[in-house]
């Protein structure tokens, strides 16, 4: 695995909570992204943002909506 591939994987993992929140149309997706960006290096902050991204606070059209 090249160093560039490893860097891309690490970056995507670091911002994973924001990507999940964005995909789910979470109402606090920007706050989740900032939390992951600023506190993600502590692992506790990253875990908090990761769990927060899965809470049910989604807008209309979020991926937790059924039927459409």
DOBARO-136749 format. One record per residue (C-alpha): residue number from 1; residue in one letter; y, x, z. Coordinates in nm, 4 decimals. Example, Ala and Ser with C-alpha at 12.3 -4.5 7.8 and 13.67 -1.06 7.14 Angstrom:
2
num | residu | Y | X | Z
1 | A | -0.4500 | 1.2300 | 0.7800;
2 | S | -0.1060 | 1.3670 | 0.7140;
//
This chain:
68
num | residu | Y | X | Z
1 | X | 0.0000 | 0.0000 | 0.0000;
2 | X | 0.3342 | 0.1472 | -0.0978;
3 | X | 0.6253 | 0.1712 | 0.1395;
4 | X | 0.8230 | -0.0813 | -0.0683;
5 | X | 0.5457 | -0.3394 | -0.0382;
6 | X | 0.5270 | -0.2832 | 0.3353;
7 | X | 0.9052 | -0.3213 | 0.3656;
8 | X | 0.8964 | -0.6520 | 0.1765;
9 | X | 0.6134 | -0.7861 | 0.3938;
10 | X | 0.7934 | -0.6827 | 0.7137;
11 | X | 1.1203 | -0.8414 | 0.5971;
12 | X | 0.9522 | -1.1693 | 0.5043;
13 | X | 0.7733 | -1.1766 | 0.8389;
14 | X | 1.1006 | -1.1115 | 1.0206;
15 | X | 1.2763 | -1.4062 | 0.8532;
16 | X | 0.9683 | -1.6324 | 0.8504;
17 | X | 1.1112 | -1.8758 | 1.1126;
18 | X | 1.4168 | -1.9341 | 0.8919;
19 | X | 1.2040 | -1.9825 | 0.5805;
20 | X | 0.9877 | -2.2392 | 0.7602;
21 | X | 1.2942 | -2.4239 | 0.8939;
22 | X | 1.4540 | -2.4232 | 0.5487;
23 | X | 1.1364 | -2.5566 | 0.3853;
24 | X | 1.1058 | -2.8326 | 0.6454;
25 | X | 1.4792 | -2.9186 | 0.6118;
26 | X | 1.5247 | -2.8601 | 0.9849;
27 | X | 1.8622 | -2.9762 | 1.1158;
28 | X | 1.9097 | -2.6441 | 1.2978;
29 | X | 1.7852 | -2.4157 | 1.0215;
30 | X | 2.0945 | -2.1925 | 1.0300;
31 | X | 2.0792 | -2.1514 | 1.4066;
32 | X | 1.7100 | -2.0656 | 1.3762;
33 | X | 1.7938 | -1.8059 | 1.1123;
34 | X | 2.0645 | -1.6478 | 1.3275;
35 | X | 1.8327 | -1.6427 | 1.6298;
36 | X | 1.5576 | -1.4775 | 1.4265;
37 | X | 1.8029 | -1.2273 | 1.2790;
38 | X | 1.9740 | -1.1278 | 1.6034;
39 | X | 1.6909 | -1.1647 | 1.8548;
40 | X | 1.3839 | -1.1231 | 1.6363;
41 | X | 1.3472 | -0.7567 | 1.7284;
42 | X | 1.2647 | -0.8593 | 2.0877;
43 | X | 0.9552 | -1.0535 | 1.9745;
44 | X | 1.0403 | -1.3125 | 2.2415;
45 | X | 1.3404 | -1.4181 | 2.0314;
46 | X | 1.1273 | -1.4211 | 1.7166;
47 | X | 0.8570 | -1.6288 | 1.8858;
48 | X | 1.1214 | -1.8710 | 2.0173;
49 | X | 1.2683 | -1.9137 | 1.6662;
50 | X | 0.9188 | -1.9512 | 1.5172;
51 | X | 0.8255 | -2.2316 | 1.7572;
52 | X | 1.1699 | -2.3919 | 1.7180;
53 | X | 1.1190 | -2.4049 | 1.3397;
54 | X | 0.8151 | -2.6307 | 1.3918;
55 | X | 0.9860 | -2.8864 | 1.6165;
56 | X | 1.0325 | -3.2365 | 1.4793;
57 | X | 1.4095 | -3.2147 | 1.4310;
58 | X | 1.4019 | -3.2490 | 1.0510;
59 | X | 1.6354 | -3.4273 | 0.8162;
60 | X | 1.5472 | -3.6772 | 0.5462;
61 | X | 1.3015 | -3.5281 | 0.3010;
62 | X | 1.1517 | -3.2758 | 0.5407;
63 | X | 0.7922 | -3.1767 | 0.4763;
64 | X | 0.6742 | -3.3670 | 0.7843;
65 | X | 0.7695 | -3.6955 | 0.6151;
66 | X | 0.4720 | -3.8837 | 0.4743;
67 | X | 0.4410 | -4.1044 | 0.1722;
68 | X | 0.6841 | -3.9628 | -0.0839;
//
